[in-house]
Amino acid sequence: MTSTGRPGGPPEPEAIGLHHLVERQAAATPEAIAVTAPDATWTYAELDEQAARIAAGLRERGAGRGRLIGMAIERSAAAVAAILGILKTGAGYVPLDPEFPESRLRFMIEDCLPLVVLHTGAELPSVAGTAMAELDDVLGSPGAREEAAEISPEQTAYVIYTSGSTGRPKGVEIPHRGIVDRVLWERTAYPSGPGDAVILHHALSFDVSLWEIFIPLTTGGRLVVADPLYGQDPRYLTDLVRTENVTCLAVVPALLQALLDEKPGLGGCPSLREVFSGGEVLSPALARRFFATVKAGLHNQYGPTEYSIDTTYWDCVADDPSASVPIGFPRTSARLYILDPQGRPAGEGEAGELHIAGPGLALGYLNRPELTRERFVGNPFDGGRMYRTGDVVRRRDDGALEFVGRADDQVKVRGFRIELGEIERAVEALPEVERAVLTTVGDGDDLALAAFVTPGSVDGRQVRARLAEVLPEYMVPAHVVAQDRLPLGPTGKVDKSALALPAQSARPAGEVPRDPEEELVAGTFAEILGVPEAAAGDDFFELGGNSLQALRLLNILRKNSPELPIAVLFETPTVAGIAAALREVGQTPDPSAVAGP
């Protein structure tokens, strides 16, 4: 399948390294503001100088071509400078989220064996052969002469670890060739420039962070770094968009829904021009809701980490009658093939596994040659390699691709093989449903389908009745659980492991709430979590709460106590602890105010 989408220029020959694009912009607009962050505000010249100092210090420690440098630094201006500094040496960077469990960090460090891991005080596991260095200790002298490192398009620019089916994370190696191709395409397809501002709010271990960083910094725009404590807080993000005049925003659909739940939400952000959705399926209902309140473009983008962030795009339109939002057309230079299980092109309109070829391809999986050979296979159509995505798609009559589901996302219920993605699309085609995630509950003969849907006002019985009109009986979910938001994992995608049917059993009695603040918090706990009651010592998360439910709790309590900080939900998440915070901000709410947002 050849591209029929937006054009994008080929990589410029003098810009074979990702950082070269930023260096050229710094030379063109040295006094323009490049980064606005809680820890610093820098011009392009200051950012480039800081990156050069980091590069000089790393070179003294042996950094260069063929080496990897770990980076356990939270989202900040310093982290952006560190990424650029690492790339300037010719090394590749490996983001290591300081919030990851110690065992996962240890595995990642032992697997990639970076020369150095840069940090800003994080406690990290000690690994033989890898040095740990605080960023401030690595800085070279100001004004030191910069040495231009030799860069090849095939050199590793970064390694992003993704979850593996075996339970071991796998490191995806992306060369400069791939990420430069991605950035240059975006600059042509969706032009931006000095008047633009983009928020960096994703974790640096999530590859969309590269889009957030390098789109503004290679076009003369401004990078607005979200506070690490509040990066997924919908109220904080909408306020940041408004106050910083942000023009472009990347989100996953679950977060987009939360941003639309805010009042006034994204509709009250007149500077916003483009919103890019990716990482999960975008439902038609959510797209319609977006256009009903937001005066901006909405773009659905799809792609695996193995193809430099994303591969396809679709420009959404208001009042689209389609039953699903397609993933659209390939970006220029990407070649897509829809193949049947025998490796032959699927028939017109038939579903098949998507294979991707082109300059955005990863080098493979770090230290995983067998897995690399399994997923990066020979391309029989035009030579070279192509990546087996494991995603099932079909081509519409207009040539756009439609996501069907995962090739391995099949379950067997009562002897029937079922593609969960097919049911998800049917549920999301219902006008009252914004998001749907299908999973299974129980085991053996008791295995059953469960649909978790938003918003919380959806009537599960009506959903089942309407699905029975379009699906075989065995594909109609036995359970439909409506909730205001779906739980998110560290990357912002729906965390299926956190989905569970509402508990039916009563809990042991605890100490009853003692004052109006505790009564309000306890009542809100009970409403959000579906428990009969909550005691003063009950912990929100131990009762089954998740991060999105915590944000809903915060939104309810802030109706009467707008100064309540989000941090209290994670520092003292008990009824008594949150009630104490309410008293501290000096506003005593009425317990009768408990109500959903």
MONOR-V728173 format. One line per field, one symbol per residue. ss: DSSP state (~ for helix, > for strand, _ for the rest). psi: psi as a letter, one per 20 degrees, with the letter a starting at -180 (. if undefined). Layout:
ss = ???
psi = ???
This chain:
ss = _________________~~~~~~~~~~~____>>>>____>>>~~~~~~~~~~~~~~~~~_______>>>>>____~~~~~~~~~~~~~__>>>>______~~~~~~~~~~~___>>>>___________>>>>~~~~_________________>>>>>>>_______>>>>>>~~~~~~~~~~~~~~_______>>>>_______~~~~~~~~~~____>>>>________~~~~~~~~~~____>>>>_~~~~~~~~~___~~~~_____>>>>______~~~~~~~~~~___>>>>>>__~~~____>>>>____________>>>____>>>>>_____>______>>>>>>______>>___~~~~~~~>>>______>>>>>>>>>>>_____>>>>>>___>>>>__>>>>~~~~~~~~~______>>>>>>>__~~~_>>>>>>>_____~~~~~~~~_____~~~___>>>>_____>_____>_~~~_________________~~~~~~~~~~~~~~_________>_______~~~~~~~~~~~__________~~~~__>~~~~~~~~~~______~~~____
psi = pqpjbqqpqqpphiliqghhhgghhhhhmhiqpgporhiqpqrhghghgghhgggghhhhjjqapiqqpqomprprhhhghgghgghhiirqqopooiiqqhhgggggghgimqgqoqrljqoqqpppipqppqghihpaqpjqpppoqppqhiqpgrppprqqhiipqpppoprhgghgggghghhghmprbhjqpppoiqqiipiihhghgighijjjappopqphhjhjogggghhggghjlphpppqqhhhgghhhhqoibhiknhhphpppprhrppqhghgghghhipmrqpppqqqqhilmfrhrqpoqqqkpiqiqoricqqqpippppoqrijjqpqrpiqqrppqpqriiqrhappkmhghghhhnrqoihkrbrqpohjpprqprhjiqqppgaqhjlqropkipppohhghghggiiphipgqppqaqqarcijpqqppoqqriipohhhggghhiiiqqhiipphpoopqhqqqqahiiqpnhiipqqpqhqqrqqapqqirhghgggghgggggikqhrprhjppghhijqrhhhhhggghghihimijpqhhhhhgmkrggghhhhghhijporphiipqq.
